[in-house]
Amino acid sequence: MTAASIWNAGAVGVAVGLGAATIAIVLSLTNLLGPWLLSTLGVHGREDDNGNPPS
Protein backbone atom coordinates (compact mmCIF):
# COMPACT_ATOMS: atom_id res chain seq x y z
CA MET A 1 0.00 0.00 0.00
CA THR A 2 1.27 3.44 -0.83
CA ALA A 3 0.53 6.85 0.60
CA ALA A 4 -1.43 7.57 -2.58
CA SER A 5 -3.73 4.65 -1.78
CA ILE A 6 -4.39 6.07 1.68
CA TRP A 7 -5.19 9.51 0.26
CA ASN A 8 -7.42 7.86 -2.33
CA ALA A 9 -9.32 6.02 0.42
CA GLY A 10 -9.87 9.35 2.16
CA ALA A 11 -11.16 10.86 -1.07
CA VAL A 12 -13.57 7.94 -1.45
CA GLY A 13 -14.92 8.69 2.02
CA VAL A 14 -15.39 12.35 1.18
CA ALA A 15 -17.11 11.49 -2.11
CA VAL A 16 -19.49 9.11 -0.33
CA GLY A 17 -20.18 11.71 2.34
CA LEU A 18 -21.05 14.27 -0.31
CA GLY A 19 -23.29 11.83 -2.18
CA ALA A 20 -21.05 11.55 -5.25
CA ALA A 21 -21.36 7.79 -5.75
CA THR A 22 -19.97 7.79 -9.28
CA ILE A 23 -16.77 9.52 -8.18
CA ALA A 24 -16.47 7.14 -5.22
CA ILE A 25 -16.80 4.12 -7.50
CA VAL A 26 -14.19 5.43 -9.95
CA LEU A 27 -11.77 6.20 -7.12
CA SER A 28 -12.34 2.77 -5.58
CA LEU A 29 -11.63 1.04 -8.87
CA THR A 30 -8.50 3.15 -9.30
CA ASN A 31 -7.40 2.18 -5.81
CA LEU A 32 -7.93 -1.52 -6.56
CA LEU A 33 -6.66 -1.73 -10.12
CA GLY A 34 -3.74 0.71 -9.95
CA PRO A 35 -1.40 -1.31 -7.72
CA TRP A 36 -2.42 -4.55 -9.44
CA LEU A 37 -1.62 -3.10 -12.86
CA LEU A 38 1.73 -1.72 -11.72
CA SER A 39 2.75 -5.04 -10.18
CA THR A 40 1.64 -6.88 -13.32
CA LEU A 41 3.79 -4.59 -15.45
CA GLY A 42 6.72 -5.13 -13.10
CA VAL A 43 6.94 -1.54 -11.91
CA HIS A 44 8.61 -1.36 -8.50
CA GLY A 45 9.69 1.60 -6.47
CA ARG A 46 12.87 2.77 -4.78
CA GLU A 47 15.34 0.27 -6.16
CA ASP A 48 18.97 1.11 -6.66
CA ASP A 49 20.77 0.77 -10.00
CA ASN A 50 21.34 -2.95 -9.37
CA GLY A 51 17.66 -3.66 -8.66
CA ASN A 52 18.19 -4.12 -4.92
CA PRO A 53 15.49 -2.91 -2.51
CA PRO A 54 16.41 -0.21 -0.01
CA SER A 55 18.10 -1.42 3.14
C-alpha positions as CSV (number, residue, x, y, z in Angstrom):
1,M,0.0,0.0,0.0
2,T,1.3,3.4,-0.8
3,A,0.5,6.8,0.6
4,A,-1.4,7.6,-2.6
5,S,-3.7,4.7,-1.8
6,I,-4.4,6.1,1.7
7,W,-5.2,9.5,0.3
8,N,-7.4,7.9,-2.3
9,A,-9.3,6.0,0.4
10,G,-9.9,9.3,2.2
11,A,-11.2,10.9,-1.1
12,V,-13.6,7.9,-1.4
13,G,-14.9,8.7,2.0
14,V,-15.4,12.4,1.2
15,A,-17.1,11.5,-2.1
16,V,-19.5,9.1,-0.3
17,G,-20.2,11.7,2.3
18,L,-21.1,14.3,-0.3
19,G,-23.3,11.8,-2.2
20,A,-21.0,11.5,-5.3
21,A,-21.4,7.8,-5.7
22,T,-20.0,7.8,-9.3
23,I,-16.8,9.5,-8.2
24,A,-16.5,7.1,-5.2
25,I,-16.8,4.1,-7.5
26,V,-14.2,5.4,-10.0
27,L,-11.8,6.2,-7.1
28,S,-12.3,2.8,-5.6
29,L,-11.6,1.0,-8.9
30,T,-8.5,3.2,-9.3
31,N,-7.4,2.2,-5.8
32,L,-7.9,-1.5,-6.6
33,L,-6.7,-1.7,-10.1
34,G,-3.7,0.7,-9.9
35,P,-1.4,-1.3,-7.7
36,W,-2.4,-4.6,-9.4
37,L,-1.6,-3.1,-12.9
38,L,1.7,-1.7,-11.7
39,S,2.8,-5.0,-10.2
40,T,1.6,-6.9,-13.3
41,L,3.8,-4.6,-15.4
42,G,6.7,-5.1,-13.1
43,V,6.9,-1.5,-11.9
44,H,8.6,-1.4,-8.5
45,G,9.7,1.6,-6.5
46,R,12.9,2.8,-4.8
47,E,15.3,0.3,-6.2
48,D,19.0,1.1,-6.7
49,D,20.8,0.8,-10.0
50,N,21.3,-3.0,-9.4
51,G,17.7,-3.7,-8.7
52,N,18.2,-4.1,-4.9
53,P,15.5,-2.9,-2.5
54,P,16.4,-0.2,0.0
55,S,18.1,-1.4,3.1
